[in-house]
Amino acid sequence: MAESNEMKIDSNIVPTKYWHKLEDGRVQCDLCPRECQLRDGKRGVCFVRQNLDGMIKLTTYGRSSGFCIDPIEKKPLNHFYPGSSVLSFGTAGCNLCCKFCQNWDISKSREFDTLSASASPDALARTAARMGCKSVAFTYNDPVIFLEYAVDVAKACREHQIQTVAVTAGYINPEPRVEFFRYMDAANIDLKGFTERFYQKICSGHLSDVLDTLLYVRHETQLWFEITTLLIPGENDSSTELEQQCRWIYDNLGPDVPLHFSAFHPDFHMLDKPKTPASTLERARDIALQQGLNYVYTGNVFDVAGGSTYCPECKRQVINRDWYELGDYHLDSEGKCYYCGAQIPGRFCDGPGHFGRNRIPISIA
């Protein structure tokens, strides 16, 4: 497999299969709900998928904006091998147009100079194993748009007993969604808001497509997933909207899917908004707990209580977190509470990892 992947990296341009020709000579990309219709040479909104020679090709196979080893809690995933390290990387482009994008220098890049690093799938998997990483994460920009590369990396990781994590907005059509998530072991899915107005006005997308992805992942796959909502003052942080969102999660996904509320900071095209106050995150967490969700976290702020995990049966703290660093840990290798024996859902091993809050940029030769 490594040899064929190296051959692909020579050009970084590979064929894809989710597209069809239109009668007027254009080609329609069928990867995501945008369904861009492109004349020869034109790129989709995502920037990385292009009509070349009458077919949609991925133009960034094997290229990356850089590689870094992070704590898994930074993705954020709090119930997926806590305390372990993850090799993180992204490419360029995105299929949503969020005005508040916190990684806009990568996700909105239209410069191939952004993609200064490169690695074959096998090299990525081998590096993760050599560096003691439990997993590889597709992050910084949405891996849906580089599906072919992400899937090949995931296949290589399985050969080296390395897990794979998708950090995604879940904006993908049904057929490619099956292939994409088939090869993932975990995901954090952004639920950016809970109104169609927010998705259309702020993200140039549709809420219903993301909800379909959440339903699919919950009911049709075995992968572990958590949800993140970035709370933006005056846009998606009203108590009514938060109650509706949490009630939908409870009714459709169940009470045990971890939900992260993260703080916004002014960036990209939303410089006029204030940063999210800690009180908003605390209110959101209280609402989610009142709606019956068992695992609700706050992020991008210092909040030990909001970052720690509690047993819903005995109410005792079972994982203490100070930012991304784990403190007291009271779960066995199966994820059962030491105090009462209740099962905490997630993926656990024999004791926590000790990677801490490190961030280690690396290069892959």
Residue pairs with C-beta under 8 A, 6 or more apart in sequence:
1 121
1 122
1 152
1 155
1 156
1 159
2 120
2 121
2 122
2 123
2 156
5 62
5 120
5 121
5 122
5 152
5 156
6 120
8 14
8 61
8 62
8 120
9 61
9 62
9 118
9 120
12 59
12 60
12 61
12 62
12 63
12 118
13 52
13 57
13 58
13 59
13 61
14 57
14 58
14 61
14 148
14 149
15 55
15 57
16 31
16 49
16 55
16 56
16 57
16 58
16 147
16 148
18 29
18 30
18 31
18 56
18 147
18 173
18 175
18 176
19 27
19 28
19 29
19 30
19 31
19 55
19 56
20 27
20 28
20 30
21 27
21 28
21 54
22 28
22 37
25 39
26 37
26 38
26 39
26 51
27 37
27 38
27 51
27 54
27 55
27 56
28 35
28 36
28 37
28 38
29 35
29 36
29 37
29 38
29 44
29 49
29 56
30 173
30 175
30 176
31 49
31 56
31 95
31 144
31 145
31 147
31 172
31 173
31 176
32 46
32 95
32 144
32 145
32 171
32 172
32 173
32 176
33 171
33 172
33 173
33 205
33 206
33 209
34 44
34 45
34 46
34 95
35 173
36 44
36 45
36 46
36 49
38 44
38 50
38 51
38 56
39 51
40 51
40 52
40 53
40 54
41 50
41 51
41 52
42 50
42 51
43 49
43 50
43 51
43 59
44 50
44 56
44 95
45 95
45 97
46 93
46 94
46 95
46 145
47 92
47 93
47 94
47 109
47 110
48 58
48 59
48 60
48 91
48 92
48 93
48 145
48 146
49 56
49 57
49 58
49 59
49 145
50 56
50 57
50 59
51 57
52 59
58 146
58 147
58 148
58 149
60 91
60 92
60 93
60 112
60 115
60 146
60 149
61 146
61 148
61 149
62 118
62 119
62 120
62 149
63 91
63 92
63 112
63 115
63 117
63 118
64 89
64 90
64 91
64 115
64 117
64 118
64 119
65 89
65 90
65 91
65 92
65 106
65 109
65 114
65 115
65 116
65 117
65 140
65 141
66 89
66 116
66 117
66 361
67 87
67 88
67 89
67 117
67 119
67 124
67 127
67 361
67 362
67 363
67 364
68 87
68 88
68 89
68 359
68 360
68 361
68 362
69 85
69 86
69 87
69 88
69 131
69 133
69 355
69 358
69 359
69 360
69 362
70 85
70 86
70 88
70 137
70 358
70 359
71 83
71 84
71 85
71 86
71 324
71 325
71 355
71 356
71 357
71 358
72 80
72 81
72 82
72 83
72 84
72 85
72 86
72 134
72 135
72 137
72 165
72 353
72 355
73 82
73 83
73 321
73 324
74 86
74 88
74 324
75 86
75 88
75 137
75 139
75 165
75 167
75 188
76 188
76 226
76 228
76 260
76 262
76 297
76 299
77 165
77 186
77 188
77 224
77 226
78 226
78 258
78 260
78 295
78 297
78 307
78 309
78 319
78 321
78 346
79 224
79 226
79 258
79 295
79 309
79 335
79 344
79 345
79 346
79 347
79 348
80 135
80 163
80 165
80 186
80 224
80 226
80 346
80 347
81 134
81 135
81 163
81 347
81 348
81 349
81 353
82 319
82 326
82 329
82 348
82 352
82 353
83 326
83 329
83 352
83 353
83 354
83 355
83 356
84 133
84 134
84 135
84 353
84 355
85 131
85 132
85 133
85 134
85 353
85 355
85 358
86 133
86 134
86 135
86 136
86 137
86 165
87 124
87 127
87 128
87 131
87 133
87 135
87 136
87 137
87 362
88 136
88 137
88 139
88 140
89 117
89 119
89 124
89 136
89 137
89 138
89 139
89 140
90 103
90 106
90 107
90 138
90 139
90 140
90 141
90 143
91 115
91 141
91 145
91 146
91 149
92 106
92 107
92 109
92 110
92 111
92 112
92 114
92 115
92 141
93 107
93 108
93 109
93 141
93 145
94 101
94 107
94 108
94 141
94 142
94 145
95 142
95 144
95 145
95 169
95 171
96 142
96 169
96 171
96 203
96 204
96 205
97 203
97 204
97 205
98 192
98 202
98 203
98 268
99 202
99 203
99 268
99 269
99 270
100 202
100 230
100 232
100 264
100 267
100 268
100 269
100 270
100 273
101 107
101 108
101 267
101 268
102 230
102 264
102 265
102 267
102 268
103 140
103 141
104 267
104 268
105 114
106 114
106 140
106 141
107 140
107 141
107 142
108 268
117 363
117 364
118 364
119 127
119 364
121 149
121 152
121 153
121 155
121 156
121 157
122 156
123 364
123 365
124 136
124 153
124 156
124 157
124 364
125 136
125 153
125 156
125 157
125 159
125 160
125 162
126 160
127 362
127 364
128 135
128 136
128 157
128 160
128 162
129 160
129 161
129 162
131 362
133 162
134 162
134 163
134 353
135 157
135 162
135 163
135 164
135 165
135 185
135 186
136 153
136 154
136 157
136 162
136 163
136 164
136 165
137 164
137 165
137 166
137 167
138 146
138 150
138 153
138 164
138 165
138 166
138 167
138 168
139 165
139 167
140 167
142 167
142 168
142 169
142 171
143 150
143 166
143 167
143 168
143 180
144 168
144 169
144 170
144 171
144 172
144 176
144 180
147 176
147 179
147 180
150 164
150 166
150 180
150 183
151 179
151 180
151 183
153 164
154 164
154 183
154 184
155 183
157 163
157 164
158 164
158 183
163 185
163 186
164 183
164 184
164 185
164 186
165 184
165 185
165 186
165 187
165 188
166 180
166 181
166 184
166 186
166 187
166 188
167 187
167 188
167 190
168 187
168 188
168 189
168 190
169 189
169 190
169 192
169 205
169 210
170 189
170 190
170 209
170 210
170 213
170 214
170 217
171 205
171 209
171 210
171 213
172 180
172 209
172 213
174 212
174 216
177 213
177 216
181 187
181 216
181 217
181 221
181 223
182 221
184 223
185 223
185 224
185 347
186 223
186 224
186 225
186 347
187 217
187 223
187 224
187 225
187 226
188 225
188 226
188 227
188 228
188 260
189 210
189 213
189 214
189 217
189 225
189 226
189 227
189 228
190 210
190 227
190 228
190 229
190 230
191 210
191 214
191 227
191 228
191 229
191 245
192 198
192 199
192 202
192 203
192 210
192 229
192 230
192 236
193 199
193 202
193 203
193 207
193 229
193 235
193 236
193 241
194 207
194 236
194 241
194 242
194 244
194 245
194 248
195 207
195 236
195 241
196 206
196 207
196 208
198 207
198 235
198 236
199 205
199 206
199 207
199 210
200 206
202 232
202 235
211 248
211 252
214 227
214 252
214 253
215 252
215 253
217 223
217 225
218 225
218 252
218 253
218 254
218 257
224 346
224 347
225 257
226 257
226 258
226 259
226 260
227 249
227 257
227 258
227 259
227 260
228 259
228 260
228 261
228 262
228 299
229 236
229 245
229 259
229 260
229 261
229 262
229 284
230 262
230 263
230 264
231 237
231 261
231 262
231 263
231 264
231 276
231 280
231 281
231 284
232 264
232 270
232 273
232 276
233 264
233 273
233 274
233 276
233 277
233 280
234 273
235 273
237 276
237 280
237 284
239 283
239 287
242 283
242 284
242 287
242 288
243 287
243 291
246 259
246 287
246 288
246 291
246 292
246 293
247 291
249 257
249 259
249 291
249 293
250 291
250 292
250 293
255 292
255 293
255 294
255 312
256 294
256 295
256 345
257 293
257 295
258 295
258 296
258 297
258 346
259 288
259 293
259 295
259 296
259 297
260 296
260 297
260 298
260 299
261 281
261 284
261 285
261 288
261 296
261 297
261 298
261 299
262 276
262 281
262 298
262 299
262 300
263 275
263 276
263 278
263 280
263 281
263 298
263 299
263 300
263 301
264 270
264 273
264 275
264 276
264 300
265 275
265 276
265 300
266 272
266 273
266 274
266 275
276 300
278 298
278 301
278 303
281 298
281 299
281 301
281 303
281 306
282 298
282 303
282 306
284 298
285 296
285 297
285 298
285 306
288 296
289 296
294 312
295 309
295 310
295 312
295 345
296 306
297 306
297 307
298 306
298 307
299 307
302 323
304 320
304 321
304 322
307 321
307 322
307 323
308 317
308 319
308 320
308 321
309 317
309 318
309 319
309 321
309 344
310 316
310 317
310 318
311 317
311 318
311 337
311 339
311 340
311 342
311 344
312 342
313 337
313 340
313 342
314 337
314 339
314 340
314 342
316 330
316 337
316 339
316 340
317 328
317 330
318 329
318 330
318 331
318 337
318 338
318 339
318 344
319 326
319 328
319 329
319 330
319 331
319 352
320 326
320 327
320 328
320 329
321 327
323 357
324 356
324 357
325 356
325 357
326 352
326 353
326 354
326 356
329 351
329 352
330 337
330 338
330 339
331 337
331 338
331 344
331 348
332 338
333 348
333 349
333 350
333 351
334 343
334 348
335 343
335 344
335 345
335 346
335 347
335 348
336 342
336 343
336 344
337 343
337 344
